[in-house]
Amino acid sequence: MMLVPRTRHQPGRPSWDCLACGAPWPCAPGKVELAEQGTVHRRSLRLYLESCVIDMIDDRAGGHRTSLRDSAIYERILGWLDPSPLTSDDATAPR
């Protein structure tokens, strides 16, 4: 199952600021809402965030404003995610 973000706190591209509050995305409310979904669909949350890292790096490579290095982008988007192992539901879910 693919995660479908159900929050107003979405990234605005190419700035990657939150569309709802203007903070750098993922903002604090966005992280909470994403984490709530991630308790059920952890693998999907990680895949979604990894795709955001790639999109953010692509936007920066395309000449859009950002002062972040690739490693800082990765840390910003994925660094807050709890590194705990997959749940039993994730481990048995079909790929």
Secondary structure, DSSP 8 states (H G I E B T S, - for coil): ------SS--EETTTTEETTT-SBSS-HHHHHHHHHHHTT-HHHHHHHHHHHHHHHHHHHHTT-S----HHHHHHHHHTTS------HHHHHS--
